Amino acid sequence: MPSRNKPLLDVMNGGNPGKTPIWLMRQAGRYLPEYRELRAHKGGFLELVYDTDAAAEVTLQPIRRFGFDGAILFSDILIVPHALGMDLRFEAGEGPRLSPPLVDSALAALEAAPERLAPVYETVDKVKGQLPAETTFLGFAGSPWTVATYMVAGQGSREQAEARRYAYRDPEAFQGIVDAVGAMTVDYLSGQVAAGVDAVQLFDSWAGSLSPAQFEQWVIAPTARIVAAFKARHPDIPVIGFPKGAGGKLPAYARETGVDVIGLDETVDPAWAAAALPPELPLQGNLDPLALIAGGAALEKAVDNILSAFANRPHIFNLGHGILPDTPIAHVEYLLKLVRR
Ligand code: CP3
């Protein structure tokens, strides 16, 4: 059902309104002084996520400042392993730590703590009442492969080598992790929808490190199962898949997963994607976050290239990956002007 007053949601449903909607991955975050101030006040990232008034405030900050067409829930993909029973910490300057790392500890030993998801639903409910009517509200989760890379290594890892090794060495155990993440992800996304989001995105940030057969097994198959189970509960809620680094595997991902929209990273040539992916399929992306930092003529050229390649199909403007903390606010303002010109 076209919503009429939500341009981003309309494009996800296949409309091409002639005015390109825009939001930015990681738009709630450290490049915003108001975010840094609130985070310092709350003492840490998880404190912010689990304080539902603060998380709602952070979700709304970029909407108030820039008027993006979409608001993305403020949370993290690692809340799911936390709810599966792992300990989760974010050390300043070090990134996330999950323990015990599953490379040397059994999934079965974890005691699930699904109540850790409840505050996120409360945040959705609080944001919902404060969003402008024309703003689409996006929920999200990580895809099983990307989340599993953190669960296995206990932290971010170079080329996701620990998880890839583990998946080759013990595919059954790795399947168990992927299945556990997948099942909880369906519940988690459904809970976000029940609380009020309009659409959801699956972040598969590390999809690019897998060989074709492993991509089929650990990205496409688990994503297809999540989408099918989610759609059985919420047939009208669009799902954006973002398999970063998938490159030439994108057509197979588009054909086989059932996602409604595909997010492209900045390494994908927009002209290639426009030709290689089905013409009705809405695409999202794919400005290089570094072109946004550069600004000026480099930014103008990159934006033109993207807008012209996707002019004749449903397109959502976004970055190819999350906005970087040193991005000048003025460049974000200029980007909005260029896209909405
Ligand atoms: O997009 C948004 O504005 C919504 C919130 C959001 C966050 N993380 C907040 C966050 C979303 C959608 C994510 C997704 C996420 N989290 C991904 C996938 C997307 C991507 O960028 O690849 C991944 C891999 C994570 C895991 C994660 N969370 C890492 C590796 C880190 C540390 C690195 C970093 O950027 O600081 C985080 C922390 C995190 N998640 C921050 C934010 C705003 C920074 C925390 C802080 O220091 O304030």
Boltz pocket constraint, residues with backbone or C-beta under 6 A from the ligand:
constraints:
  - pocket:
      binder: B
      contacts: [[A, 24], [A, 25], [A, 26], [A, 27], [A, 28], [A, 29], [A, 30], [A, 39], [A, 45], [A, 72], [A, 73], [A, 74], [A, 75], [A, 76], [A, 77], [A, 78], [A, 90], [A, 95], [A, 96], [A, 140], [A, 142], [A, 156], [A, 203], [A, 205], [A, 321], [A, 322]]
      max_distance: 6.0
